[in-house]
C-alpha cells in the first residue's frame, strides 16, 4: 500500500495531524511517504490575514480537542522553512523523517522554537536523533527544492492544492486534517 502524505512546515493543520498520520501508518502497517511542499505564501499565493488568523484559531481548537500541544508559535515562514526542508530531505533518506517532521512542527507550533536559528534547529534535529554534522551537510544541499516542486506537481495532478493532503494508492486525493477518517477507510480497503 502506498500512503502519501503532503504537508508544509508552515501549516498549523499539518502540525496537528502529523502525529495521527504516523500513528495510522503504524496501526495499518502502511508506511507513510512524506511529500513536502513550500507554503502557499512562499509560492506567491496570497493568503489574507483573516484566513491566516482563522486557520491558527481553528487549529488551536482542534489541538485542544485532541489534547495535542499547540499555541506557542514561531512562524517558520521563509528561511526557517527552507532550512527545515533541507534537513527533512536528508532525514527522510536516513530513516528519521517522521521524527524530524514531528519535532520541527511541535517546535515551531507548540514550543516557540526559532527554526531559523542554529540553536533552534539544533534542538529540533537533536530531538529527532540527528547529529549536527548531518544537519550541516543537509543545509548545504539544495536538492530539496526540486523535490518540493515535484511533490507540488504530483499533488496538483491528483486534484489537490493545499495541505495536509493524502492519497492511498491511486485512490482520489483527500485534503484536510479532518479527512483522516477517510484515509483510514482507504487504507482498510487497500
C-alpha positions in Angstrom: 0.0 0.0 0.0 1.3 3.4 -0.9 0.3 6.0 1.6 1.3 9.5 0.6 1.1 12.5 3.0 1.6 16.0 1.6 2.4 18.7 4.1 4.1 22.1 4.7 6.3 23.1 7.5 4.2 26.3 8.0 0.8 24.6 8.1 -0.9 24.6 11.5 -3.1 21.8 10.3 0.0 19.7 9.2 1.3 20.2 12.8 -1.8 18.8 14.4 -2.3 15.9 12.0 1.3 14.7 11.7 1.3 12.5 14.9 -2.0 11.0 14.0 -0.9 10.3 10.4 2.2 8.4 11.7 0.1 6.5 14.2 -2.3 5.5 11.5 0.6 4.3 9.4 1.9 2.2 12.3 -1.5 0.8 13.1 -2.3 -0.2 9.5 1.3 -1.3 8.6 1.3 1.2 5.7 4.5 3.3 5.8 3.9 7.0 5.3 5.6 8.5 2.3 6.3 12.1 3.2 5.8 14.6 0.4 6.7 18.2 1.4 5.7 21.4 -0.5 6.6 25.0 0.1 4.0 27.0 2.0 1.5 28.9 -0.2 2.8 32.3 0.7 6.3 31.1 -0.3 4.9 30.1 -3.6 3.5 33.5 -4.2 -0.1 32.7 -3.4 -1.9 35.3 -1.4 -3.3 34.3 2.0 -5.2 37.2 3.6 -4.9 38.0 7.3 -8.4 36.9 8.1 -7.8 33.5 6.7 -4.4 33.1 8.5 -6.0 34.1 11.8 -8.9 31.7 11.3 -6.6 28.8 10.5 -4.5 29.3 13.6 -7.5 29.7 15.8 -9.2 26.6 14.3 -6.0 24.6 14.6 -5.8 25.6 18.3 -9.4 24.5 18.9 -8.7 21.1 17.2 -5.4 20.7 19.1 -7.2 21.3 22.4 -10.0 18.8 21.4 -7.4 16.2 20.5 -5.2 17.1 23.6 -2.2 18.0 21.4 0.3 20.7 22.2 -0.2 23.9 20.2 0.0 27.6 20.6 3.5 29.0 21.3 4.2 29.7 17.6 7.4 30.9 16.0 6.2 31.4 12.4 8.6 29.4 10.2 7.9 31.3 7.0 11.0 31.9 4.8 14.4 30.8 6.0 13.2 28.5 8.8 11.1 26.6 6.4 13.8 26.4 3.8 16.3 25.1 6.4 13.8 22.7 7.8 13.0 21.2 4.3 16.7 20.8 3.6 17.2 18.9 6.8 13.9 17.0 6.3 15.0 15.8 2.9 18.1 14.2 4.4 16.2 12.9 7.5 13.8 11.1 5.2 16.7 9.4 3.4 18.2 8.5 6.8 15.0 6.9 8.0 14.2 9.6 10.6 11.9 11.8 8.5 8.8 11.3 10.7 10.8 12.1 13.9 12.3 15.2 12.4 8.9 16.4 10.9 7.2 15.9 14.3 10.0 17.6 16.2 10.0 20.6 13.7 6.2 21.1 13.8 6.0 20.7 17.5 8.9 23.1 17.9 7.5 25.9 15.8 3.8 25.4 16.6 3.8 24.4 20.3 7.2 25.4 21.8 8.1 28.7 20.1 11.4 27.4 18.7 13.0 29.6 16.1 13.9 27.0 13.4 15.8 29.8 11.5 18.4 30.0 14.3 21.3 27.5 14.7 20.3 26.9 18.3 16.7 26.2 17.4 17.4 23.9 14.5 20.0 22.0 16.6 17.3 21.4 19.3 14.8 20.2 16.8 17.3 17.9 15.0 18.8 16.6 18.2 15.4 15.6 19.5 14.8 13.7 16.2 18.1 11.8 16.7 20.1 13.7 14.1 23.7 14.9 14.7 24.8 18.4 13.8 27.3 17.2 11.1 24.4 15.6 9.2 22.3 18.7 9.6 25.1 20.9 8.3 25.5 18.6 5.2 21.8 18.8 4.6 21.8 22.6 4.8 24.4 22.7 2.0 22.3 20.5 -0.3 19.6 22.4 -2.4 18.1 19.3 -3.9 15.1 19.6 -1.6 13.8 22.4 -3.9 13.4 20.2 -6.9 11.6 17.5 -4.8 9.3 20.1 -3.3 8.3 21.2 -6.8 7.8 17.6 -7.9 5.7 16.9 -4.8 3.6 20.0 -5.6 3.2 19.0 -9.2 2.0 15.5 -8.2 -0.3 16.9 -5.6 -1.9 19.2 -8.2 -2.0 16.3 -10.7 -4.3 14.4 -8.3 -6.5 17.5 -7.9 -5.2 18.8 -4.6 -3.9 22.3 -3.9 -3.3 22.6 -0.1 -2.0 20.7 2.8 -2.3 18.5 4.6 -3.4 16.2 1.8 -3.3 12.4 1.4 -3.5 9.7 -1.2 -3.7 6.0 -0.7 -2.5 4.0 -3.8 -4.3 5.5 -6.8 -7.5 6.4 -4.9 -8.8 10.0 -5.0 -6.7 12.5 -3.0 -8.1 13.8 0.2 -7.5 17.3 1.6 -7.6 18.4 5.2 -6.7 17.1 8.7 -10.4 16.4 9.2 -10.3 13.8 6.4 -8.1 11.4 8.2 -11.0 9.1 8.9 -11.4 8.8 5.1 -7.7 8.0 4.8 -8.3 5.3 7.3 -11.1 3.9 5.2 -8.9 3.9 2.1 -6.2 2.1 4.0 -8.6 -0.5 5.2 -9.9 -1.0 1.6 -6.4 -1.3 0.3 
